[in-house]
Amino acid sequence: MKILLTGATGFLGSHLLPALLKAGHEVVILKRSFSNIWRINEYINDISSYDVDCVNLDQPFRDHGKIDAIIHTATNYGRKGEKAIEVFETNLHFPLKLLEIATFFNTDTFFNTDTFFNTDTILYKYLNFYALSKKQFTEWGRQFASMDKIRFVNIKLEHMYGPRDDPSKFTTYVVQSCLKNISKLALTPGEQKRDFIYIDDVVEAYLKLLDNCESIKDKFQEYDLGSGVAVSIRNFVEKVHSLTKSTTRLLFGAIPYRENEIMESHADITKLLNLSWKPKYDLMTGLKKMIEGEKER
């Protein structure tokens, strides 16, 4: 298949890219001219790449003929102080424009990377713009699907983790802090539970959906993607601390819970299990791989 991938230089996209190539797909990526390509540098000669700030967004479609599917992983969390308009541009305006162009060029399927934060719950203040923009785009996708313009597959992703993620992400921050043996790590009480899923399992789920989505008649499809198991933040941190043999002091309770803290989230993976996908990595196995990857990094 001919796949257009957004967010290829990011964490998820950079893991998806080699898996797609290995599966025999032709991959075209969209990035910005100033994107850091360190994660995908070894694959750059195996793909076609377009800088969205330098060319019209329809150029890849004109150059490559029919693109079978788009996998959209680019996102802006707004956690670095970005303005609302910047979050809107990345999470709603850009993918909506891409979705409209895709329908014009008869692309079959648009895979959208959504989030477990996409609920009706009031969120932490810094995530409100992010969650709102993601939710609105999903509704646009639902509308396009209802008009029979394109198949829209919405993937509500839980707390993925693995090597080469951004240091600002909680999982990477904890692993790197413990590996560096910083003197102390201030944390919340850690009773909130999250569904941690290793990046390789996430990639396998995308590949499984890519192979199976056409066999499902519904034009709008939605899947929870996680391990299906909720683990407390404290449990996660203590496992990292033990596996790294860290001397860092863990100060649980030093930081209060954020306003509107989500105390439990886990995926209902029944629909993915029915497609013969299941996670291969439990938390301990995944953390061991992540820690080894971070040591090499």
matplotlib code that plots the C-alpha trace (Angstrom):
import matplotlib.pyplot as plt

x = [0.0, 1.0, 0.9, 1.1, 2.5, 2.4, 4.4, 7.1, 9.9, 8.0, 8.0, 5.1, 5.7, 9.4, 8.5, 5.7, 7.9, 10.4, 7.5, 5.6, 8.7, 9.4, 5.8, 6.5, 4.5, 5.6, 5.8, 5.5, 6.0, 5.0, 7.2, 8.4, 11.6, 13.1, 12.0, 14.8, 15.0, 17.4, 14.9, 14.4, 17.7, 18.6, 15.4, 15.3, 16.6, 13.9, 11.0, 9.6, 9.5, 7.6, 8.0, 4.5, 5.8, 7.4, 4.9, 1.2, -0.4, -1.8, 1.6, 2.3, -1.1, -0.2, 3.3, 2.5, -1.0, -3.5, -2.5, -4.3, -4.2, -3.1, -1.8, -1.9, 0.3, 1.4, 0.1, 0.6, 0.0, 0.3, 2.5, 5.3, 3.2, 2.0, -0.8, -4.3, -4.0, -0.8, -2.6, -5.6, -3.3, -1.6, -4.5, -7.4, -6.7, -3.8, -5.5, -8.8, -7.2, -5.4, -8.6, -10.4, -7.6, -7.5, -11.2, -10.6, -7.9, -10.0, -7.8, -9.6, -8.8, -7.7, -6.2, -6.4, -4.4, -6.7, -6.2, -7.8, -8.0, -10.7, -13.6, -16.3, -14.3, -12.8, -9.0, -5.9, -5.8, -2.8, -4.6, -7.9, -7.0, -5.3, -8.3, -10.8, -8.9, -8.6, -12.2, -13.4, -11.3, -12.7, -16.2, -15.1, -13.9, -17.1, -19.0, -16.8, -17.4, -21.1, -21.2, -19.4, -16.4, -13.7, -13.2, -12.2, -10.5, -10.1, -7.5, -7.9, -4.4, -3.6, -0.2, 2.4, 6.0, 9.4, 12.8, 13.5, 10.5, 10.6, 12.3, 9.4, 7.1, 6.4, 7.6, 10.9, 11.5, 11.1, 13.4, 16.1, 15.9, 16.5, 19.3, 21.0, 20.5, 19.3, 19.2, 15.4, 12.3, 9.2, 6.0, 2.3, 1.0, 0.8, -2.6, -3.9, -3.9, -2.9, -2.9, 0.7, 1.4, 4.8, 5.5, 6.0, 2.5, 1.1, 2.8, 1.5, -2.0, -1.7, -0.4, -3.3, -5.8, -4.2, -4.6, -8.2, -10.1, -11.4, -13.1, -15.3, -18.2, -18.5, -17.1, -16.4, -14.5, -13.1, -10.7, -9.3, -5.6, -3.8, -2.9, -6.3, -4.7, -4.7, -1.5, -0.9, 1.7, 3.4, 3.7, 5.2, 7.7, 8.7, 9.3, 11.5, 13.4, 14.0, 15.0, 17.5, 18.9, 18.6, 19.6, 17.2, 14.9, 11.2, 9.2, 5.6, 3.2, 5.6, 3.5, -0.3, -2.7, -3.5, -7.0, -9.4, -6.9, -8.0, -7.7, -8.1, -8.0, -7.7, -8.6, -11.3, -9.4, -12.2, -12.4, -8.7, -8.7, -11.4, -8.9, -6.4, -4.2, -3.1, -0.2, 3.0, 4.7, 3.7, 4.9, 8.1, 9.1, 8.4, 10.3, 13.3, 13.5, 12.9, 15.6, 18.1, 17.2, 17.6, 21.0, 22.2, 20.7]
y = [0.0, 3.6, 5.3, 9.0, 9.4, 12.6, 13.1, 10.7, 12.6, 12.2, 9.3, 7.2, 8.1, 7.2, 3.8, 3.3, 4.3, 1.3, -1.1, 0.1, -0.2, -3.7, -4.7, -3.7, -0.4, 2.6, 5.5, 9.3, 11.5, 15.1, 17.1, 20.7, 22.0, 22.6, 19.2, 17.3, 14.0, 12.2, 9.5, 8.5, 9.5, 6.0, 5.6, 9.0, 7.6, 4.9, 7.3, 10.4, 13.5, 16.8, 19.9, 21.2, 24.7, 24.8, 23.0, 22.8, 20.0, 18.4, 18.0, 14.4, 13.3, 14.9, 13.4, 9.8, 9.1, 7.4, 7.3, 4.3, 5.5, 8.3, 7.7, 10.9, 11.0, 14.6, 16.4, 19.4, 18.9, 22.5, 21.6, 24.0, 27.1, 27.1, 29.5, 28.2, 29.0, 26.9, 23.9, 24.5, 24.7, 21.3, 19.4, 20.6, 22.9, 20.9, 17.4, 18.8, 20.3, 17.0, 15.0, 17.2, 16.8, 13.1, 12.8, 14.8, 12.4, 9.3, 8.1, 5.1, 5.5, 8.1, 6.8, 9.4, 9.2, 10.3, 10.3, 8.8, 12.4, 12.8, 12.5, 14.8, 15.2, 18.6, 18.3, 19.8, 23.4, 23.0, 20.1, 21.7, 23.2, 19.9, 17.7, 20.2, 20.3, 16.5, 16.0, 18.5, 16.8, 13.4, 14.9, 16.2, 12.8, 11.2, 13.7, 12.9, 9.2, 9.6, 11.3, 8.3, 10.4, 8.3, 5.6, 7.3, 5.1, 6.8, 5.3, 6.4, 5.9, 5.4, 6.0, 4.7, 4.5, 3.3, 4.5, 7.7, 9.6, 13.3, 13.8, 16.0, 13.0, 11.5, 8.0, 9.1, 11.7, 9.1, 6.6, 9.2, 10.6, 7.2, 6.3, 9.5, 8.9, 12.4, 13.1, 13.2, 12.9, 14.9, 13.1, 13.1, 10.4, 8.3, 6.7, 7.7, 4.8, 4.7, 2.2, 1.9, 0.3, -0.4, 1.3, -2.0, -3.1, 0.2, -0.2, -3.8, -2.5, 0.1, -2.5, -4.9, -2.1, -1.3, -4.9, -5.3, -2.0, -2.6, -5.8, -3.8, -2.2, 0.8, 4.0, 5.4, 3.0, 3.7, 1.6, 2.0, 1.2, 0.2, -2.8, -3.0, -2.9, 0.1, 0.5, 3.1, 5.8, 4.8, 1.2, 2.4, 4.6, 2.0, -0.6, 1.8, 2.6, -1.1, -2.1, 0.8, 0.1, 3.8, 5.7, 8.5, 9.3, 9.0, 11.7, 10.5, 13.2, 16.1, 17.4, 17.7, 16.2, 18.6, 20.1, 17.7, 14.9, 11.7, 9.0, 6.0, 5.3, 2.0, 0.9, -1.5, -3.5, -6.0, -4.8, -5.1, -8.5, -9.5, -8.6, -11.1, -8.4, -8.5, -6.8, -8.8, -6.7, -6.6, -3.6, -5.2, -6.5, -3.2, -1.2, -3.4, -2.7, 1.0, 1.2, -0.5, 1.8, 4.9, 3.7, 3.4, 6.9]
z = [0.0, -0.5, 3.0, 3.8, 7.4, 9.4, 12.6, 11.3, 13.2, 16.5, 18.9, 17.5, 13.9, 14.0, 15.3, 12.8, 9.8, 9.8, 10.6, 7.6, 5.4, 6.7, 5.8, 2.2, 2.1, 0.2, 2.6, 2.0, 5.0, 5.8, 8.1, 8.5, 6.9, 10.4, 11.9, 13.7, 11.8, 14.2, 15.0, 11.3, 9.7, 8.7, 6.7, 5.0, 1.7, 1.6, 1.7, -0.1, 2.2, 1.9, 4.0, 4.6, 5.2, 1.7, -0.6, -1.1, 0.9, -2.2, -3.8, -2.5, -4.0, -7.3, -7.4, -6.2, -7.6, -5.4, -1.7, -0.1, 3.5, 5.7, 9.2, 11.2, 14.3, 14.4, 17.5, 19.7, 23.4, 24.4, 27.3, 26.3, 26.5, 22.9, 22.1, 21.5, 17.8, 17.5, 19.1, 16.8, 13.7, 14.4, 15.9, 13.8, 10.9, 9.4, 9.6, 8.5, 5.4, 4.8, 5.2, 2.7, 0.2, 0.8, -0.1, -3.3, -4.4, -3.4, -0.5, 1.1, 4.8, 7.3, 10.5, 13.3, 16.5, 19.2, 23.0, 26.1, 27.3, 24.7, 27.1, 28.5, 31.6, 32.5, 32.2, 33.6, 32.3, 30.0, 28.2, 27.6, 24.3, 23.2, 24.2, 22.6, 19.3, 19.2, 20.0, 17.3, 14.6, 15.5, 15.0, 11.6, 10.7, 11.8, 9.6, 6.5, 7.1, 7.5, 4.0, 2.6, 1.6, 3.3, 5.9, 9.2, 11.8, 15.2, 17.6, 21.2, 22.5, 26.2, 27.9, 25.4, 26.5, 25.1, 24.1, 22.2, 23.5, 24.4, 27.8, 28.9, 28.8, 32.3, 31.5, 29.9, 32.6, 35.4, 33.6, 32.8, 36.4, 37.9, 35.5, 36.3, 40.0, 40.7, 44.4, 44.7, 42.6, 43.7, 42.8, 43.6, 45.9, 42.8, 43.4, 39.9, 37.5, 33.9, 31.1, 30.0, 26.6, 25.1, 21.8, 19.9, 20.8, 19.6, 16.3, 15.9, 16.5, 13.8, 11.3, 12.3, 11.7, 8.4, 7.3, 8.6, 8.4, 4.9, 6.0, 8.4, 6.6, 9.0, 7.5, 11.0, 13.2, 16.7, 18.8, 22.3, 22.2, 25.4, 27.4, 29.0, 32.5, 34.8, 36.9, 39.5, 38.9, 42.1, 40.9, 37.6, 39.3, 41.8, 39.1, 37.2, 40.4, 41.1, 37.5, 37.3, 40.8, 41.3, 44.4, 43.7, 46.7, 45.6, 47.3, 46.8, 48.0, 47.5, 44.7, 45.1, 42.5, 39.6, 39.5, 37.8, 38.0, 36.1, 38.8, 36.5, 32.8, 30.9, 27.4, 26.4, 23.9, 23.0, 19.4, 18.9, 20.5, 18.0, 15.2, 16.6, 18.2, 21.7, 23.6, 23.9, 26.6, 30.2, 32.1, 33.5, 30.0, 28.3, 31.0, 30.7, 26.9, 27.4, 30.1, 27.8, 25.0, 27.2, 28.4, 24.8, 24.1]

ax = plt.figure().add_subplot(projection="3d")
ax.plot(x, y, z, "-o")
ax.set_aspect("equal")
plt.show()
